[in-house]
Amino acid sequence: MRHLLALALTVIVAAPVLAQDKPAAKAPTAAMTLASGGVITVELFPSDAPKHVENFLKLARAGFYDGQRFHRVVPGFVVQIGDPQSKTLPMDAPAMGTGGPGYTIKAEFNKRPFERGILGMARGGDPDSAGSQFYIMLGPASHLNGQYTAFGRVVSGMDVVDKIKVGDRVKSIKVN
């Protein structure tokens, strides 16, 4: 009987410890190196936008973004990249900003506010039309909240982002 009582007491004491959630997995990060110098490090939000993070990581690992140029810069608002045509087309070509990976992914709207440093997925009029183009917020834009998918944030190198001009080229994006 003593052994049963001791076993029951052990289970009661140990149960809360065993039932604790595992620590959250470390968020994936990536380092974007610009051809002109400078590195932008981003942290991704897999719990908020799992398919967007998976898509970004897949494209980055495959070298999809390497050699692309920022094709859109709106001071105080965004810098945008992700059109594979930017590797070869002139920046003023009518098709610039219309390219993608050849597929689209469903929107994953979340509660992350679109503030300075947030990565958002660009899309057309259809909320489910995102593919590879993304932007980095230069300032807050609450009108984007709940309308676009926020999937990451800049954790270092925002000073580099602030200096980006149309045509600046990404040398590589390396997933950490």
N, CA, C and O of each residue as an XYZ file, in Angstrom:
704
protein
N       0.818     -1.175      0.000
C       0.000      0.000      0.000
C       0.875      1.258      0.000
O       0.561      2.251     -0.657
N       1.986      1.192      0.756
C       2.887      2.332      0.809
C       3.444      2.654     -0.572
O       3.589      3.821     -0.936
N       3.755      1.604     -1.342
C       4.309      1.801     -2.679
C       3.295      2.469     -3.592
O       3.645      3.335     -4.393
N       2.030      2.062     -3.468
C       0.970      2.679     -4.269
C       0.807      4.149     -3.902
O       0.653      4.997     -4.781
N       0.838      4.446     -2.633
C       0.708      5.823     -2.171
C       1.895      6.666     -2.661
O       1.715      7.802     -3.100
N       3.081      6.113     -2.583
C       4.276      6.815     -3.044
C       4.203      7.053     -4.550
O       4.572      8.127     -5.026
N       3.731      6.058     -5.301
C       3.592      6.182     -6.751
C       2.568      7.262     -7.093
O       2.809      8.087     -7.975
N       1.440      7.261     -6.410
C       0.393      8.258     -6.648
C       0.912      9.658     -6.349
O       0.659     10.591     -7.111
N       1.632      9.806     -5.251
C       2.190     11.096     -4.882
C       3.198     11.564     -5.931
O       3.221     12.745     -6.278
N       4.020     10.667     -6.434
C       4.998     11.001     -7.468
C       4.297     11.485     -8.728
O       4.712     12.476     -9.329
N       3.249     10.798     -9.127
C       2.496     11.185    -10.324
C       1.864     12.558    -10.136
O       1.900     13.386    -11.046
N       1.297     12.801     -8.985
C       0.654     14.096     -8.710
C       1.679     15.223     -8.750
O       1.403     16.291     -9.295
N       2.846     14.996     -8.183
C       3.880     16.026     -8.155
C       4.502     16.211     -9.542
O       4.769     17.341     -9.949
N       4.730     15.134    -10.258
C       5.418     15.199    -11.551
C       4.503     15.582    -12.702
O       4.995     16.095    -13.707
N       3.219     15.364    -12.609
C       2.299     15.613    -13.725
C       2.376     17.038    -14.263
O       2.461     17.213    -15.478
N       2.350     18.062    -13.413
C       2.425     19.419    -13.959
C       3.718     19.681    -14.724
O       3.709     20.381    -15.736
N       4.812     19.132    -14.254
C       6.089     19.316    -14.934
C       6.066     18.625    -16.284
O       6.522     19.195    -17.276
N       5.546     17.414    -16.341
C       5.492     16.664    -17.583
C       4.510     17.273    -18.576
O       4.699     17.146    -19.786
N       3.476     17.924    -18.088
C       2.439     18.485    -18.949
C       2.809     19.844    -19.521
O       2.096     20.351    -20.387
N       3.896     20.448    -19.069
C       4.267     21.766    -19.576
C       4.554     21.691    -21.065
O       5.106     20.714    -21.571
N       4.162     22.754    -21.745
C       4.447     22.833    -23.175
C       5.951     22.912    -23.375
O       6.689     23.447    -22.547
N       6.378     22.360    -24.507
C       7.778     22.489    -24.871
C       8.046     23.955    -25.189
O       7.137     24.666    -25.619
N       9.268     24.416    -24.987
C       9.557     25.803    -25.344
C       9.301     26.009    -26.832
O       9.523     25.112    -27.646
N       8.835     27.190    -27.166
C       8.534     27.500    -28.559
C       9.801     27.354    -29.402
O      10.900     27.704    -28.970
N       9.618     26.833    -30.606
C      10.747     26.689    -31.512
C      11.257     28.075    -31.884
O      10.479     29.023    -31.996
N      12.550     28.184    -32.072
C      13.141     29.459    -32.450
C      12.637     29.842    -33.835
O      12.621     29.020    -34.752
N      12.229     31.087    -33.976
C      11.716     31.571    -35.258
C      12.820     31.519    -36.315
O      13.967     31.860    -36.026
N      12.482     31.094    -37.541
C      13.497     31.083    -38.595
C      13.907     32.511    -38.956
O      13.105     33.441    -38.878
N      15.157     32.660    -39.347
C      15.675     33.954    -39.777
C      16.359     33.803    -41.129
O      16.712     32.699    -41.545
N      16.537     34.927    -41.800
C      17.243     34.942    -43.078
C      18.029     36.233    -43.169
O      17.615     37.263    -42.636
N      19.164     36.175    -43.844
C      20.017     37.339    -44.046
C      20.035     37.690    -45.527
O      20.438     36.885    -46.366
N      19.591     38.909    -45.834
C      19.560     39.405    -47.199
C      20.762     40.327    -47.390
O      20.859     41.379    -46.757
N      21.676     39.918    -48.272
C      22.873     40.705    -48.548
C      22.674     41.462    -49.856
O      22.341     40.865    -50.880
N      22.878     42.770    -49.820
C      22.731     43.582    -51.024
C      24.050     43.612    -51.785
O      25.124     43.555    -51.186
N      23.964     43.703    -53.104
C      25.160     43.736    -53.944
C      26.015     44.956    -53.627
O      27.240     44.902    -53.741
N      25.380     46.052    -53.232
C      26.110     47.281    -52.921
C      26.672     47.297    -51.506
O      27.327     48.259    -51.104
N      26.416     46.235    -50.756
C      26.873     46.152    -49.376
C      25.708     46.325    -48.427
O      24.696     46.934    -48.774
N      25.849     45.803    -47.260
C      24.797     45.879    -46.259
C      24.019     44.578    -46.168
O      23.802     43.883    -47.161
N      23.609     44.275    -44.959
C      22.865     43.048    -44.690
C      21.609     43.405    -43.903
O      21.638     44.197    -42.961
N      20.502     42.789    -44.325
C      19.216     42.955    -43.643
C      18.859     41.588    -43.083
O      18.731     40.625    -43.839
N      18.696     41.491    -41.775
C      18.320     40.222    -41.157
C      16.845     40.282    -40.785
O      16.381     41.237    -40.162
N      16.118     39.238    -41.182
C      14.682     39.179    -40.901
C      14.359     37.944    -40.071
O      14.993     36.896    -40.195
N      13.364     38.105    -39.231
C      12.817     37.002    -38.443
C      11.428     36.736    -39.016
O      10.674     37.672    -39.284
N      11.093     35.472    -39.202
C       9.822     35.101    -39.819
C       8.810     34.646    -38.776
O       9.176     34.230    -37.677
N       7.535     34.732    -39.134
C       6.425     34.429    -38.227
C       5.675     33.155    -38.648
O       4.564     33.259    -39.166
N       6.243     31.962    -38.444
C       5.556     30.746    -38.879
C       4.236     30.491    -38.158
O       3.356     29.836    -38.718
N       4.072     30.984    -36.939
C       2.813     30.738    -36.234
C       1.690     31.631    -36.768
O       0.514     31.297    -36.619
N       2.039     32.756    -37.384
C       1.039     33.675    -37.930
C       0.754     33.440    -39.411
O      -0.369     33.655    -39.868
N       1.759     33.002    -40.157
C       1.614     32.839    -41.606
C       2.451     31.646    -42.080
O       3.425     31.822    -42.812
N       2.071     30.434    -41.662
C       2.919     29.263    -41.948
C       3.189     29.007    -43.425
O       4.315     28.666    -43.789
N       2.194     29.161    -44.276
C       2.393     28.887    -45.712
C       3.253     29.972    -46.363
O       4.048     29.675    -47.254
N       3.103     31.219    -45.931
C       3.918     32.296    -46.481
C       5.378     32.136    -46.064
O       6.285     32.341    -46.870
N       5.598     31.772    -44.811
C       6.966     31.547    -44.336
C       7.574     30.357    -45.081
O       8.715     30.428    -45.538
N       6.826     29.280    -45.201
C       7.312     28.093    -45.926
C       7.666     28.460    -47.370
O       8.701     28.032    -47.882
N       6.817     29.244    -48.021
C       7.046     29.650    -49.402
C       8.300     30.530    -49.514
O       9.135     30.313    -50.392
N       8.428     31.517    -48.630
C       9.595     32.393    -48.647
C      10.873     31.585    -48.446
O      11.851     31.771    -49.170
N      10.863     30.688    -47.460
C      12.057     29.878    -47.174
C      12.411     28.985    -48.360
O      13.586     28.836    -48.694
N      11.415     28.398    -48.990
C      11.653     27.539    -50.157
C      12.292     28.345    -51.291
O      13.275     27.909    -51.889
N      11.733     29.518    -51.582
C      12.265     30.353    -52.655
C      13.670     30.855    -52.319
O      14.552     30.846    -53.178
N      13.884     31.291    -51.081
C      15.207     31.786    -50.680
C      16.256     30.680    -50.777
O      17.350     30.903    -51.294
N      15.925     29.499    -50.284
C      16.884     28.369    -50.330
C      17.226     27.980    -51.764
O      18.337     27.527    -52.040
N      16.266     28.157    -52.679
C      16.477     27.806    -54.086
C      17.220     28.907    -54.847
O      17.527     28.737    -56.027
N      17.511     30.032    -54.190
C      18.207     31.132    -54.853
C      17.302     31.995    -55.728
O      17.791     32.782    -56.538
N      15.994     31.853    -55.569
C      15.022     32.584    -56.389
C      15.246     34.099    -56.319
O      15.160     34.776    -57.343
N      15.527     34.632    -55.150
C      15.673     36.077    -54.969
C      17.074     36.591    -55.319
O      17.261     37.792    -55.516
N      18.047     35.695    -55.397
C      19.426     36.103    -55.674
C      19.510     36.796    -57.031
O      19.090     36.242    -58.047
N      20.048     37.996    -57.039
C      20.206     38.762    -58.273
C      19.014     39.638    -58.629
O      19.087     40.430    -59.568
N      17.923     39.506    -57.891
C      16.762     40.363    -58.170
C      17.034     41.789    -57.702
O      17.902     42.036    -56.865
N      16.263     42.722    -58.269
C      16.389     44.122    -57.896
C      15.089     44.613    -57.258
O      14.003     44.129    -57.575
N      15.223     45.569    -56.367
C      14.047     46.217    -55.793
C      13.397     47.028    -56.916
O      14.023     47.918    -57.492
N      12.162     46.718    -57.214
C      11.496     47.376    -58.334
C      10.513     48.465    -57.903
O       9.989     49.203    -58.738
N      10.268     48.559    -56.607
C       9.330     49.563    -56.105
C       9.860     50.134    -54.795
O      10.173     49.390    -53.866
N       9.956     51.439    -54.728
C      10.345     52.133    -53.507
C       9.403     53.328    -53.361
O       9.370     54.214    -54.215
N       8.645     53.339    -52.277
C       7.751     54.451    -51.973
C       8.217     55.011    -50.631
O       7.975     54.408    -49.586
N       8.890     56.172    -50.661
C       9.432     56.736    -49.414
C       8.374     56.826    -48.313
O       7.246     57.263    -48.540
N       8.779     56.397    -47.107
C       7.884     56.432    -45.951
C       6.854     55.316    -45.934
O       6.082     55.197    -44.983
N       6.836     54.486    -46.994
C       5.836     53.419    -47.091
C       6.498     52.049    -47.228
O       6.535     51.299    -46.253
N       7.029     51.693    -48.418
C       7.590     50.351    -48.622
C       8.757     50.344    -49.607
O       8.924     51.259    -50.414
N       9.562     49.278    -49.513
C      10.471     48.850    -50.580
C      10.017     47.448    -50.950
O       9.676     46.650    -50.077
N      10.012     47.145    -52.255
C       9.439     45.862    -52.707
C      10.371     45.152    -53.670
O      11.058     45.769    -54.484
N      10.369     43.827    -53.549
C      11.200     42.939    -54.368
C      10.433     41.640    -54.579
O       9.425     41.398    -53.915
N      10.902     40.808    -55.495
C      10.316     39.485    -55.669
C       9.850     39.176    -57.077
O       9.338     38.086    -57.330
N      10.019     40.122    -58.007
C       9.687     39.873    -59.404
C      10.931     39.327    -60.085
O      11.919     40.049    -60.220
N      10.909     38.050    -60.524
C      12.108     37.479    -61.136
C      12.524     38.204    -62.420
O      13.678     38.106    -62.836
N      11.604     38.925    -63.046
C      11.928     39.687    -64.264
C      12.901     40.820    -63.970
O      13.549     41.341    -64.878
N      13.004     41.203    -62.694
C      13.883     42.314    -62.322
C      15.354     41.966    -62.509
O      16.211     42.849    -62.486
N      15.647     40.678    -62.695
C      17.041     40.285    -62.923
C      17.523     40.786    -64.281
O      18.706     41.084    -64.445
N      16.608     40.884    -65.265
C      17.025     41.202    -66.630
C      16.290     42.378    -67.269
O      16.881     43.098    -68.074
N      15.036     42.588    -66.936
C      14.275     43.675    -67.563
C      14.740     45.038    -67.070
O      15.194     45.167    -65.934
N      14.628     46.053    -67.917
C      14.898     47.408    -67.436
C      13.874     47.774    -66.362
O      12.735     47.310    -66.395
N      14.282     48.593    -65.431
C      13.407     48.952    -64.312
C      12.138     49.667    -64.777
O      11.117     49.618    -64.091
N      12.191     50.328    -65.930
C      11.013     51.033    -66.420
C      10.182     50.215    -67.410
O       9.268     50.750    -68.038
N      10.492     48.920    -67.555
C       9.714     48.058    -68.461
C       8.271     47.952    -67.959
O       8.040     47.835    -66.756
N       7.301     47.994    -68.877
C       5.892     47.931    -68.458
C       5.538     46.679    -67.643
O       4.629     46.721    -66.814
N       6.241     45.579    -67.869
C       5.942     44.335    -67.149
C       6.597     44.261    -65.773
O       6.327     43.341    -65.001
N       7.463     45.238    -65.466
C       8.166     45.198    -64.178
C       7.152     45.233    -63.034
O       6.254     46.074    -62.999
N       7.324     44.294    -62.099
C       6.431     44.216    -60.947
C       5.260     43.278    -61.147
O       4.401     43.161    -60.273
N       5.214     42.605    -62.298
C       4.095     41.682    -62.564
C       4.492     40.214    -62.472
O       3.628     39.341    -62.560
N       5.773     39.924    -62.297
C       6.247     38.545    -62.302
C       6.126     37.856    -60.959
O       5.965     38.490    -59.916
N       6.210     36.533    -61.018
C       6.140     35.727    -59.803
C       6.724     34.353    -60.039
O       7.397     34.123    -61.043
N       6.470     33.436    -59.120
C       7.056     32.102    -59.206
C       6.273     31.127    -60.102
O       6.722     30.004    -60.331
N       5.115     31.549    -60.602
C       4.309     30.656    -61.435
C       3.175     29.993    -60.676
O       2.508     29.108    -61.213
N       2.948     30.398    -59.453
C       1.849     29.876    -58.629
C       1.454     30.946    -57.625
O       2.157     31.943    -57.460
N       0.345     30.740    -56.967
C      -0.094     31.677    -55.922
C      -0.391     30.902    -54.642
O      -0.572     29.685    -54.656
N      -0.436     31.647    -53.531
C      -0.757     31.035    -52.245
C      -1.902     31.806    -51.586
O      -2.086     33.001    -51.819
N      -2.651     31.103    -50.774
C      -3.796     31.703    -50.093
C      -3.337     32.690    -49.018
O      -2.322     32.492    -48.350
N      -4.115     33.748    -48.881
C      -3.830     34.759    -47.868
C      -3.866     34.146    -46.468
O      -4.620     33.210    -46.205
N      -3.046     34.683    -45.589
C      -3.030     34.299    -44.178
C      -3.046     35.583    -43.349
O      -2.087     35.906    -42.648
N      -4.155     36.298    -43.448
C      -4.280     37.541    -42.694
C      -4.154     37.215    -41.211
O      -4.643     36.184    -40.749
N      -3.500     38.096    -40.476
C      -3.278     37.872    -39.051
C      -3.330     39.206    -38.316
O      -3.616     40.244    -38.914
N      -3.058     39.172    -37.046
C      -3.204     40.368    -36.208
C      -1.937     41.231    -36.133
O      -1.916     42.239    -35.427
N      -0.887     40.841    -36.857
C       0.344     41.639    -36.838
C       0.071     42.990    -37.496
O      -0.421     43.032    -38.623
N       0.375     44.082    -36.823
C       0.154     45.395    -37.437
C       1.256     45.723    -38.448
O       2.421     45.375    -38.253
N       0.871     46.387    -39.513
C       1.840     46.814    -40.519
C       2.503     48.100    -40.032
O       1.998     49.209    -40.207
N       3.662     47.885    -39.411
C       4.447     48.995    -38.875
C       5.848     48.900    -39.463
O       6.168     47.950    -40.177
N       6.658     49.864    -39.166
C       8.028     49.917    -39.688
C       8.753     48.587    -39.459
O       8.759     48.053    -38.350
N       9.366     48.062    -40.534
C      10.162     46.845    -40.449
C       9.406     45.557    -40.714
O      10.031     44.500    -40.811
N       8.091     45.602    -40.835
C       7.307     44.380    -41.088
C       7.464     43.947    -42.541
O       7.499     44.786    -43.442
N       7.558     42.635    -42.771
C       7.542     42.074    -44.118
C       6.103     41.693    -44.446
O       5.449     40.978    -43.687
N       5.628     42.172    -45.566
C       4.288     41.839    -46.018
C       4.349     41.233    -47.401
O       5.254     41.526    -48.183
N       3.378     40.385    -47.697
C       3.335     39.741    -49.000
C       2.514     40.595    -49.957
O       1.359     40.918    -49.680
N       3.118     40.956    -51.079
C       2.406     41.715    -52.105
C       1.430     40.775    -52.819
O       1.643     39.564    -52.888
N       0.367     41.359    -53.340
C      -0.635     40.581    -54.067
C      -1.368     41.504    -55.024
O      -1.214     42.724    -54.972
N      -2.170     40.904    -55.901
C      -3.038     41.678    -56.782
C      -4.358     41.932    -56.081
O      -4.437     41.903    -54.853
N      -5.388     42.180    -56.865
C      -6.707     42.449    -56.315
C      -7.316     41.278    -55.569
O      -8.109     41.470    -54.648
N      -6.950     40.064    -55.960
C      -7.436     38.854    -55.300
C      -6.576     38.605    -54.063
O      -5.354     38.508    -54.175
N      -7.193     38.501    -52.886
C      -6.398     38.261    -51.663
C      -5.532     37.005    -51.736
O      -4.528     36.906    -51.031
N      -5.908     36.053    -52.576
C      -5.159     34.801    -52.685
C      -4.213     34.796    -53.891
O      -3.955     33.738    -54.465
N      -3.698     35.958    -54.276
C      -2.860     36.048    -55.476
C      -1.374     36.277    -55.186
O      -0.610     36.578    -56.103
N      -0.958     36.141    -53.934
C       0.455     36.327    -53.593
C       1.290     35.176    -54.149
O       0.794     34.065    -54.334
N       2.559     35.459    -54.410
C       3.459     34.412    -54.912
C       4.857     34.569    -54.361
O       5.275     33.791    -53.503
N       5.596     35.571    -54.842
C       6.983     35.752    -54.409
C       7.311     37.191    -54.032
O       8.298     37.437    -53.339
N       6.508     38.130    -54.472
C       6.824     39.527    -54.192
C       6.465     39.884    -52.748
O       5.385     39.561    -52.252
N       7.397     40.551    -52.104
C       7.153     40.990    -50.730
C       7.714     42.388    -50.553
O       8.525     42.859    -51.351
N       7.271     43.032    -49.503
C       7.732     44.378    -49.225
C       8.141     44.485    -47.765
O       7.719     43.703    -46.913
N       8.974     45.479    -47.512
C       9.391     45.813    -46.152
C       8.827     47.201    -45.867
O       9.022     48.135    -46.643
N       8.137     47.319    -44.761
C       7.510     48.584    -44.390
C       8.561     49.594    -43.939
O       9.430     49.285    -43.124
N       8.465     50.806    -44.485
C       9.330     51.906    -44.075
C       8.669     52.745    -42.982
O       9.334     53.513    -42.286
N       7.382     52.592    -42.846
C       6.619     53.320    -41.835
C       5.315     52.579    -41.585
O       5.021     51.602    -42.274
N       4.542     53.021    -40.627
C       3.282     52.342    -40.320
C       2.244     52.578    -41.423
O       2.231     53.629    -42.064
N       1.380     51.588    -41.631
C       0.306     51.684    -42.622
C      -0.866     50.826    -42.139
O      -1.064     49.705    -42.607
N      -1.623     51.362    -41.212
C      -2.711     50.586    -40.602
C      -3.769     50.162    -41.601
O      -4.504     49.210    -41.341
N      -3.869     50.843    -42.744
C      -4.857     50.441    -43.743
C      -4.539     49.075    -44.368
O      -5.393     48.491    -45.035
N      -3.326     48.566    -44.160
C      -2.958     47.237    -44.653
C      -3.336     46.134    -43.657
O      -3.430     44.965    -44.030
N      -3.552     46.508    -42.401
C      -3.865     45.520    -41.355
C      -5.089     44.696    -41.744
O      -6.140     45.243    -42.080
N      -4.937     43.374    -41.692
C      -6.043     42.481    -42.004
C      -6.362     42.382    -43.479
O      -7.299     41.679    -43.858
N      -5.601     43.074    -44.329
C      -5.836     43.058    -45.775
C      -4.689     42.387    -46.540
O      -4.856     41.953    -47.680
N      -3.539     42.313    -45.897
C      -2.348     41.695    -46.476
C      -1.739     40.788    -45.426
O      -2.029     40.922    -44.237
N      -0.896     39.865    -45.863
C      -0.284     38.912    -44.942
C       1.063     39.439    -44.447
O       1.985     39.650    -45.234
N       1.162     39.647    -43.148
C       2.432     39.982    -42.498
C       3.104     38.657    -42.146
O       2.494     37.804    -41.501
N       4.361     38.480    -42.567
C       5.001     37.181    -42.323
C       6.394     37.270    -41.721
O       7.059     36.245    -41.574
N       6.850     38.455    -41.372
C       8.165     38.589    -40.762
C       8.438     40.028    -40.398
O       7.604     40.915    -40.583
N       9.654     40.237    -39.865
C      10.066     41.596    -39.501
C      11.581     41.697    -39.566
O      12.295     40.709    -39.395
N      12.050     42.901    -39.815
C      13.486     43.176    -39.831
C      13.959     43.233    -38.379
O      13.392     43.957    -37.561
N      14.997     42.468    -38.067
C      15.563     42.496    -36.718
C      16.902     43.241    -36.679
O      17.342     43.675    -35.614
N      17.539     43.385    -37.829
C      18.726     44.238    -37.928
C      18.913     44.654    -39.386
O      18.558     43.922    -40.310
N      19.471     45.829    -39.564
C      19.717     46.327    -40.912
C      18.632     47.254    -41.442
O      18.549     47.484    -42.648
N      17.802     47.787    -40.555
C      16.768     48.715    -41.020
C      17.407     49.969    -41.616
O      16.818     50.611    -42.485
N      18.618     50.323    -41.149
C      19.339     51.449    -41.747
C      19.681     51.158    -43.209
O      19.728     52.076    -44.028
N      19.922     49.882    -43.541
C      20.189     49.465    -44.922
C      18.894     49.588    -45.734
O      18.910     50.087    -46.860
N      17.793     49.138    -45.168
C      16.492     49.228    -45.841
C      16.183     50.682    -46.183
O      15.721     50.980    -47.285
N      16.434     51.572    -45.253
C      16.130     52.989    -45.452
C      16.872     53.594    -46.646
O      16.423     54.598    -47.200
N      17.985     53.009    -47.045
C      18.808     53.552    -48.147
C      18.502     52.893    -49.492
O      19.069     53.301    -50.506
N      17.629     51.891    -49.533
C      17.353     51.171    -50.781
C      16.719     52.100    -51.809
O      15.821     52.885    -51.503
N      17.221     51.986    -53.043
C      16.701     52.732    -54.191
C      16.196     51.725    -55.235
O      16.613     50.567    -55.242
N      15.300     52.179    -56.110
C      14.841     51.333    -57.215
C      16.074     50.881    -58.001
O      16.932     51.692    -58.347
N      16.150     49.592    -58.275
C      17.266     49.024    -59.025
C      18.347     48.412    -58.156
O      19.202     47.691    -58.670
N      18.340     48.677    -56.846
C      19.329     48.036    -55.965
C      19.134     46.530    -56.013
O      18.011     46.030    -55.953
N      20.240     45.823    -56.122
C      20.204     44.373    -56.331
C      20.514     43.602    -55.046
O      21.354     44.000    -54.240
N      19.803     42.487    -54.890
C      20.076     41.558    -53.802
C      21.114     40.556    -54.298
O      20.922     39.906    -55.326
N      22.190     40.440    -53.576
C      23.214     39.457    -53.916
C      22.713     38.061    -53.554
O      22.773     37.138    -54.366
N      22.216     37.921    -52.315
C      21.712     36.614    -51.885
C      20.835     36.756    -50.660
O      20.916     37.738    -49.923
N      19.999     35.760    -50.460
C      19.250     35.600    -49.204
C      19.609     34.230    -48.666
O      19.350     33.212    -49.307
N      20.198     34.212    -47.506
C      20.614     32.960    -46.868
C      19.759     32.716    -45.644
O      19.643     33.573    -44.768
N      19.159     31.533    -45.594
C      18.329     31.147    -44.451
C      19.253     30.674    -43.346
O      20.155     29.871    -43.583
N      19.029     31.175    -42.132
C      19.865     30.795    -40.975
C      19.249     29.628    -40.229
O      19.806     29.170    -39.231
